[in-house]
Structure formats: structure tokens, C-alpha cells
């Protein structure tokens, strides 16, 4: 298994993906220690985005599949603060309906597909769900958007 200087497996084998998944779990653990409120303010949504166990679970499952997505997770704070939510021509925030057949999305009334352009890296997708009832914004998943 080949690792980059930060300790992330670079290959595409099952073992590489397993190592990346553990790297993400460990990263979130450290992030939570450094951010005990487990939330950061997003300027575009004009709301706090909460990081929960679901955030870790979904991100570890999806971002571990590709090396670049795993690296993207290491920019978590920057992404949550600076990702931009799409707006329509009337400047209204654009959201999507959650996928009803996806169990982890069933608790949300809206899903926001946001983007962050990281210099010298590329675009990163941040998916945020809005909880039914409370309206809390929950970080759902982070993945790199492959160029081309």
C-alpha cells in the first residue's frame, strides 16, 4: 500500500479504500476535539452547519472510494465555512428534495448541493440536509468533483 505524505492511501484496492475510510474516521475525531460545538457558520446559507455522526458515516462511505475525495475531507472547516449554495435568477436558494428511497435522507425536508472551489485542488461538493421540523442544517457528505 502506497501512502502520500499525509498518510492517505493512494491506490484503488480494497485495502486502500479501507485505509482511507479509517483515515476519514480518525480525521473527524480530531476535528470534533478541535471544534467541540460541532458546527460552523456558512456565509452562503447564512446558517450554522452541524457535523454529526451521520456526517462522518456518509462521508467516510463515499469519500473513501477515491483518493482525491479523501484529501478533500481534510479541508472540512474551510469547506463548511465557504461552500456556496446555488441560487436561482431571483437570488433564492436552490434546494433538492431528499431521495425517499435513501434511508439516511428520510429525516430531511431539503438537500442543498453546495460547491467550494479550493485553490490548487479543484471543486469540492458539500451536501447539506435540512432536518424536518427544526430546520437544522446537517453536513451530509463531502466529495471531490472530478475535472472533466
C-alpha positions in Angstrom: 0.0 0.0 0.0 1.4 3.3 -1.1 0.7 6.4 1.2 1.0 10.0 0.4 3.0 12.3 2.8 -0.2 12.9 5.0 -0.7 9.1 5.4 -3.5 8.6 2.9 -3.5 5.5 0.7 -3.3 6.5 -3.0 -4.3 3.3 -4.7 -7.7 1.8 -5.7 -7.5 -1.6 -3.9 -10.0 -2.8 -1.3 -7.3 -2.3 1.3 -6.6 1.3 0.1 -10.3 2.2 0.4 -10.4 0.6 3.9 -7.4 2.6 5.0 -8.9 5.8 3.6 -12.2 5.1 5.4 -10.3 4.8 8.7 -8.3 8.0 7.9 -11.6 9.9 7.5 -13.0 8.5 10.8 -9.8 9.5 12.6 -9.8 12.9 10.9 -13.4 13.6 12.1 -12.5 12.5 15.6 -9.7 15.1 15.7 -11.9 17.7 14.1 -14.6 17.3 16.8 -12.0 17.6 19.5 -10.9 20.9 17.9 -14.5 22.0 17.3 -16.5 21.0 20.4 -19.6 22.8 19.2 -19.5 20.5 16.1 -20.8 23.3 13.9 -19.5 26.2 11.7 -21.3 29.1 10.2 -21.7 29.1 6.4 -21.9 32.5 4.8 -23.8 31.4 1.7 -26.6 29.6 3.6 -26.4 32.2 6.4 -26.8 29.4 8.9 -24.7 27.1 11.0 -23.9 23.7 9.5 -23.8 20.9 12.2 -21.4 17.9 12.0 -23.0 14.8 13.3 -22.3 11.0 13.3 -24.3 10.9 10.0 -21.8 13.3 8.5 -19.0 11.0 9.4 -20.8 7.9 8.3 -21.9 9.2 4.9 -18.6 11.0 4.1 -16.4 8.0 5.1 -18.5 5.7 3.0 -18.4 7.9 -0.1 -15.2 9.9 0.1 -13.1 6.8 0.9 -13.8 5.4 -2.6 -11.5 7.9 -4.3 -8.2 9.3 -3.1 -9.0 12.9 -4.2 -12.3 12.9 -2.2 -10.4 11.6 0.9 -8.0 14.5 0.6 -10.9 16.9 0.1 -12.2 15.9 3.6 -9.1 17.3 5.2 -10.4 20.8 4.2 -13.6 20.2 6.2 -13.7 23.6 8.1 -12.8 25.6 5.1 -15.5 23.8 3.0 -18.2 24.2 5.6 -17.5 27.9 6.0 -17.1 28.8 2.4 -19.1 26.4 0.2 -21.7 28.2 -2.0 -25.3 27.2 -2.3 -26.7 27.7 -5.8 -29.3 30.4 -6.3 -31.9 31.0 -9.0 -32.3 34.1 -11.1 -34.4 35.7 -8.3 -31.4 35.0 -5.8 -33.4 32.4 -4.0 -31.5 29.4 -2.6 -31.9 26.3 -4.7 -32.5 23.0 -2.9 -33.4 19.5 -3.9 -35.9 17.1 -2.4 -34.2 14.2 -0.4 -34.2 10.8 -2.1 -37.0 9.0 -0.4 -35.5 5.6 -1.1 -32.3 6.5 0.8 -32.9 5.8 4.5 -30.3 8.4 5.7 -32.1 11.2 3.7 -35.6 10.4 5.0 -35.2 12.7 8.0 -34.5 15.8 5.8 -37.0 18.1 4.2 -34.4 19.6 1.8 -30.9 18.8 0.5 -28.5 21.5 -0.5 -25.8 20.6 -3.1 -23.1 23.2 -2.5 -19.7 23.7 -4.1 -16.4 25.0 -2.9 -13.5 25.9 -5.2 -10.3 25.0 -3.5 -7.2 26.7 -4.9 -4.7 24.3 -6.4 -7.2 21.4 -5.8 -10.4 21.9 -7.7 -14.1 21.8 -6.9 -15.5 20.0 -3.8 -19.1 19.1 -3.3 -20.7 19.6 0.1 -24.2 18.1 0.6 -26.2 19.5 3.5 -29.5 18.3 4.7 -32.2 20.4 6.4 -33.9 18.5 9.2 -37.7 18.3 9.2 -39.2 20.4 12.0 -36.1 22.0 13.5 -34.7 23.3 10.2 -31.1 22.5 11.4 -28.6 22.2 8.6 -26.5 18.9 8.8 -23.4 18.2 6.9 -24.3 15.1 4.9 -21.4 14.3 2.6 -18.2 15.7 1.1 -16.7 14.5 -2.2 -14.3 16.0 -4.8 -15.7 16.8 -8.1 -13.5 15.2 -10.7 -12.5 17.5 -13.5 -13.7 16.5 -17.0 
